[in-house]
């Protein structure tokens, strides 16, 4: 962030709070406290009425604010939740824009609405996808959305489901979608001369090309997405979770899973997946509170992974040979 943008953002940050310490500003903008002092001085020289009190912090003179946005409490809360979801459920490319949107939202709200959002942030917990095994750690989502909007061709290096070197493809991005906690790009693939879906966590490199492509008025992205379960090879798996972890398993299984109650409080989960090994590793995260039921391939993978963990543990903890 350049200094001009930072100064504007600093005013918005001050507007959204009653009093802010120099240390808090330094931490938020990832600058030194000395730089904060210089920025505050620059704002004051530019006519922004910043008031500083030793040992307390900085604030804006009462009445200095942007024109208020006429939002109801429910509207403000909905926008706050949407920005939080975009930050957590999206990839790295959405984190900074989402935080910036939250900053602007808070800055233009009346004081009582700001306090409501502060309380909402404390009582709301949005799962962090970075803790999930299939989280997309790349930063492709926003660039691909922009490329699809501007109809710009894109070159990607794509890693298929099987091992091997990533394959370079030139594609025409048509949209993105979130399916079973995984982001997909829907595009026309010039290599295959057909519409294809690409998992964003398998895109290794991405380059936006200057070439544009024509609209495809006969293509309906929703119809394509609706056909994906029939066109992709997915396997149905069944898993048992004990009552001790049932609540967590319900959340992590996702909306597409079928869940049946067990008479002892546990649950039986049925869902479809592209990768049995990922499901096996997910099961092992629950220790002895989960078990693979079917198919047999899944049961065997869980057994193999558990055996490998046990062998590695014995190897690491084996006493050193004594002479």
C-alpha positions as CSV (number, residue, x, y, z in Angstrom):
1,X,0.0,0.0,0.0
2,X,1.5,3.4,-1.0
3,X,1.4,6.3,1.5
4,X,-1.5,8.1,-0.1
5,X,-3.7,5.1,0.1
6,X,-2.5,4.5,3.6
7,X,-3.4,8.0,4.7
8,X,-6.9,7.6,3.3
9,X,-7.3,4.2,5.0
10,X,-6.0,5.7,8.2
11,X,-8.8,8.3,8.2
12,X,-11.4,5.6,7.6
13,X,-9.9,3.5,10.4
14,X,-10.1,6.5,12.8
15,X,-13.7,7.2,11.8
16,X,-14.7,3.6,12.6
17,X,-13.4,3.8,16.2
18,X,-13.7,6.2,19.2
19,X,-10.0,6.3,20.2
20,X,-7.0,4.5,18.6
21,X,-3.5,4.1,20.0
22,X,-0.5,4.6,17.8
23,X,0.5,1.0,18.5
24,X,-2.8,-0.2,17.1
25,X,-2.4,1.8,13.9
26,X,1.1,0.5,13.5
27,X,0.0,-3.1,13.9
28,X,-3.0,-2.7,11.6
29,X,-1.1,-1.0,8.7
30,X,2.1,-3.0,9.4
31,X,4.3,0.1,9.8
32,X,6.4,1.5,12.7
33,X,5.1,3.7,15.4
34,X,7.4,6.5,14.2
35,X,5.8,6.2,10.7
36,X,2.4,6.5,12.4
37,X,3.5,9.8,14.0
38,X,4.6,11.1,10.6
39,X,1.3,10.1,9.0
40,X,-0.8,11.7,11.7
41,X,1.3,14.9,11.3
42,X,0.7,14.8,7.5
43,X,-3.1,14.3,8.0
44,X,-3.2,17.3,10.4
45,X,-1.3,19.5,7.9
46,X,-3.7,18.4,5.2
47,X,-6.7,19.7,7.2
48,X,-7.9,16.4,8.8
49,X,-8.8,17.3,12.4
50,X,-7.0,14.5,14.3
51,X,-6.8,15.0,18.0
52,X,-4.1,13.2,20.0
53,X,-3.9,12.8,23.8
54,X,-0.7,11.4,25.4
55,X,-1.3,8.0,26.9
56,X,-4.7,7.6,25.4
57,X,-4.6,7.8,21.6
58,X,-5.9,9.5,18.5
59,X,-9.4,10.4,17.5
60,X,-11.2,12.6,14.9
61,X,-13.0,15.8,16.0
62,X,-16.6,15.0,16.6
63,X,-18.7,15.8,13.5
64,X,-15.9,15.1,11.0
65,X,-17.0,12.1,9.0
66,X,-18.1,11.0,5.5
67,X,-21.8,11.3,4.7
68,X,-23.6,8.6,6.6
69,X,-24.8,5.5,4.7
70,X,-28.5,4.9,5.6
71,X,-28.3,1.3,6.5
72,X,-30.5,-0.5,9.0
73,X,-28.9,-2.7,11.7
74,X,-29.9,-5.9,9.8
75,X,-28.4,-4.5,6.5
76,X,-25.1,-3.6,8.2
77,X,-24.9,-7.0,9.8
78,X,-25.6,-8.8,6.5
79,X,-22.9,-6.9,4.8
80,X,-20.5,-7.5,7.6
81,X,-21.2,-11.3,7.5
82,X,-20.8,-11.3,3.7
83,X,-17.4,-9.6,3.9
84,X,-16.3,-12.1,6.6
85,X,-17.4,-15.0,4.5
86,X,-15.6,-13.7,1.4
87,X,-12.5,-13.4,3.5
88,X,-12.6,-16.8,5.0
89,X,-14.3,-18.9,2.3
90,X,-12.4,-17.3,-0.6
91,X,-8.7,-17.6,-1.3
92,X,-5.8,-15.2,-0.6
93,X,-6.9,-12.8,-3.4
94,X,-10.1,-11.9,-1.5
95,X,-8.6,-11.3,1.9
96,X,-7.4,-7.7,1.4
97,X,-10.5,-6.5,-0.5
98,X,-12.8,-8.0,2.1
99,X,-10.9,-6.3,5.0
100,X,-11.0,-3.0,3.1
101,X,-14.7,-3.3,2.6
102,X,-15.2,-3.9,6.3
103,X,-13.1,-0.9,7.1
104,X,-15.2,1.3,4.8
105,X,-18.5,-0.1,6.1
106,X,-17.6,0.6,9.8
107,X,-16.3,4.1,9.0
108,X,-19.6,5.4,7.6
109,X,-21.9,3.9,10.2
110,X,-23.3,5.9,13.1
111,X,-21.5,5.2,16.4
112,X,-24.2,2.9,17.8
113,X,-24.1,0.8,14.6
114,X,-20.3,0.5,14.9
115,X,-20.7,-0.8,18.4
116,X,-23.3,-3.3,17.2
117,X,-20.8,-4.6,14.6
118,X,-18.1,-4.9,17.3
119,X,-20.4,-7.1,19.4
120,X,-21.4,-9.1,16.3
121,X,-17.7,-9.9,15.6
122,X,-17.3,-11.2,19.1
123,X,-20.3,-13.6,18.9
124,X,-19.8,-14.8,15.4
125,X,-17.4,-17.5,14.3
126,X,-16.8,-18.1,10.6
127,X,-14.8,-21.3,10.0
128,X,-11.3,-20.7,8.6
129,X,-10.8,-22.8,5.5
130,X,-7.0,-22.5,5.9
131,X,-7.3,-25.3,8.5
132,X,-9.0,-27.6,6.0
133,X,-7.1,-30.1,3.9
134,X,-8.7,-28.9,0.7
135,X,-8.4,-25.1,1.3
136,X,-7.3,-23.1,-1.7
137,X,-4.1,-21.3,-0.6
138,X,-3.6,-19.6,-4.0
139,X,-4.7,-16.2,-5.1
140,X,-6.5,-17.0,-8.3
141,X,-10.2,-16.2,-7.4
142,X,-10.3,-12.5,-7.9
143,X,-8.1,-12.4,-11.0
144,X,-10.2,-15.1,-12.6
145,X,-13.4,-13.3,-11.8
146,X,-12.1,-10.2,-13.4
147,X,-10.9,-12.1,-16.5
148,X,-14.3,-13.7,-16.9
149,X,-16.0,-10.3,-16.6
150,X,-13.6,-8.7,-19.1
151,X,-13.6,-11.8,-21.3
152,X,-9.8,-12.1,-21.3
153,X,-8.1,-15.4,-22.2
154,X,-5.9,-17.0,-19.5
155,X,-3.0,-19.4,-19.6
156,X,-2.8,-21.8,-16.7
157,X,-0.5,-24.7,-15.7
158,X,-3.0,-27.3,-14.3
159,X,-2.2,-30.3,-12.2
160,X,-4.5,-33.2,-13.0
161,X,-5.9,-35.7,-10.4
162,X,-3.0,-38.1,-11.2
163,X,0.6,-37.5,-10.6
164,X,2.6,-35.9,-13.4
165,X,3.8,-32.5,-14.6
166,X,1.2,-29.7,-14.8
167,X,-0.1,-29.2,-18.3
168,X,-0.3,-25.7,-19.8
169,X,-3.7,-24.7,-21.2
170,X,-5.1,-21.6,-22.7
171,X,-8.7,-21.2,-21.6
172,X,-11.6,-18.8,-21.8
173,X,-12.9,-18.2,-18.3
174,X,-16.7,-18.1,-18.0
175,X,-17.2,-18.1,-14.2
176,X,-16.3,-19.6,-10.9
177,X,-18.3,-21.7,-8.4
178,X,-17.9,-23.2,-5.0
179,X,-18.8,-26.9,-4.8
180,X,-18.3,-29.1,-1.7
181,X,-15.9,-26.5,-0.1
182,X,-13.8,-26.4,-3.3
183,X,-13.6,-23.5,-5.8
184,X,-13.9,-24.4,-9.5
185,X,-13.3,-22.4,-12.6
186,X,-15.7,-23.1,-15.5
187,X,-14.1,-22.3,-18.8
188,X,-13.8,-23.2,-22.5
189,X,-10.5,-25.2,-22.8
190,X,-8.8,-24.6,-26.2
191,X,-6.6,-27.7,-25.6
192,X,-9.7,-30.0,-25.3
193,X,-12.0,-27.9,-27.5
194,X,-14.8,-28.3,-24.9
195,X,-16.2,-26.7,-21.7
196,X,-14.3,-27.9,-18.6
197,X,-14.2,-27.3,-14.9
198,X,-10.9,-26.7,-13.1
199,X,-10.2,-27.0,-9.4
200,X,-8.4,-23.7,-8.3
201,X,-6.2,-25.6,-5.8
202,X,-4.7,-27.5,-8.8
203,X,-3.9,-24.3,-10.8
204,X,-0.1,-24.0,-10.3
205,X,0.5,-20.8,-12.4
206,X,-1.9,-18.3,-13.9
207,X,-1.3,-15.6,-16.6
208,X,-3.9,-13.2,-17.9
209,X,-3.4,-12.7,-21.6
210,X,-4.2,-9.5,-23.6
211,X,-6.4,-11.5,-26.0
212,X,-10.2,-11.3,-25.5
213,X,-12.7,-13.9,-26.5
214,X,-16.3,-13.4,-27.8
215,X,-19.4,-14.0,-25.7
216,X,-21.0,-17.4,-25.7
217,X,-24.8,-16.5,-25.6
218,X,-25.8,-20.2,-25.8
219,X,-23.8,-21.2,-22.8
220,X,-25.5,-21.3,-19.4
221,X,-23.1,-21.7,-16.5
222,X,-25.8,-22.8,-14.1
223,X,-26.9,-25.7,-16.4
224,X,-23.2,-26.7,-16.7
225,X,-22.8,-26.7,-13.0
226,X,-26.0,-28.7,-12.5
227,X,-24.6,-31.4,-14.8
228,X,-21.2,-31.7,-13.0
229,X,-22.2,-34.5,-10.6
230,X,-23.2,-36.7,-13.6
231,X,-20.2,-35.8,-15.7
232,X,-17.5,-36.2,-13.0
233,X,-16.5,-39.5,-11.5
234,X,-17.3,-39.3,-7.9
235,X,-17.5,-42.1,-5.3
236,X,-20.0,-42.4,-2.5
237,X,-18.4,-42.9,0.9
238,X,-20.0,-43.8,4.2
239,X,-18.5,-42.8,7.6
240,X,-19.5,-43.2,11.2
241,X,-18.8,-40.5,13.8
242,X,-19.2,-41.0,17.5
243,X,-21.4,-38.7,19.6
244,X,-18.3,-36.9,20.9
245,X,-17.5,-35.5,17.5
246,X,-20.9,-35.6,15.8
247,X,-21.4,-31.8,16.0
248,X,-18.1,-31.1,14.4
249,X,-18.6,-33.7,11.7
250,X,-22.0,-32.2,10.7
251,X,-20.3,-28.9,10.0
252,X,-17.3,-30.3,8.2
253,X,-19.3,-32.8,6.1
254,X,-21.0,-29.9,4.2
255,X,-24.5,-29.3,2.8
256,X,-24.3,-32.1,0.2
257,X,-23.9,-34.9,2.8
258,X,-26.7,-37.2,4.0
259,X,-26.7,-37.6,7.7
260,X,-28.5,-40.3,9.8
261,X,-28.7,-40.4,13.5
262,X,-27.3,-43.3,15.5
263,X,-29.2,-44.7,18.5
264,X,-26.2,-43.9,20.7
265,X,-25.9,-40.3,19.6
266,X,-23.4,-40.8,16.8
267,X,-24.1,-40.1,13.1
268,X,-23.7,-42.0,9.9
269,X,-22.6,-39.7,7.0
270,X,-22.9,-40.5,3.3
271,X,-21.3,-38.2,0.8
272,X,-19.7,-38.2,-2.7
273,X,-16.1,-37.4,-3.2
274,X,-13.4,-37.1,-5.9
275,X,-10.6,-38.3,-3.7
276,X,-10.7,-41.3,-1.3
277,X,-7.3,-40.5,0.2
278,X,-8.4,-37.0,1.2
279,X,-11.5,-38.5,3.0
280,X,-9.3,-41.1,4.7
281,X,-7.0,-38.3,6.1
282,X,-10.1,-36.4,7.2
283,X,-11.3,-39.5,9.1
284,X,-7.9,-39.9,10.8
285,X,-8.2,-36.3,12.1
286,X,-10.9,-37.6,14.5
287,X,-8.6,-40.3,16.0
288,X,-10.7,-43.2,17.3
289,X,-14.0,-41.3,17.1
290,X,-14.6,-42.0,13.4
291,X,-14.5,-45.1,11.2
292,X,-14.7,-45.7,7.5
293,X,-17.7,-47.9,6.6
294,X,-17.6,-48.1,2.8
295,X,-16.4,-48.5,0.1
296,X,-13.8,-51.2,0.9
297,X,-11.1,-49.1,-0.9
298,X,-11.7,-46.3,1.6
299,X,-11.4,-48.7,4.6
300,X,-8.1,-50.1,3.2
301,X,-6.7,-46.6,2.6
302,X,-7.5,-45.6,6.2
303,X,-5.9,-48.8,7.5
304,X,-2.7,-48.2,5.4
305,X,-2.4,-44.6,6.6
306,X,-3.0,-45.6,10.2
307,X,-0.4,-48.3,9.9
308,X,2.1,-45.9,8.4
309,X,1.5,-43.4,11.3
310,X,2.1,-46.2,13.8
311,X,5.3,-47.4,12.1
312,X,6.6,-43.9,11.9
313,X,5.8,-43.3,15.6
314,X,7.6,-46.5,16.6
315,X,10.6,-45.5,14.5
316,X,10.9,-42.1,15.9
317,X,10.5,-43.2,19.5
318,X,12.7,-46.3,19.3
319,X,15.4,-46.3,22.0
320,X,18.9,-45.7,20.7
321,X,21.1,-48.8,20.4
322,X,23.3,-49.2,23.4
323,X,26.8,-50.6,23.1
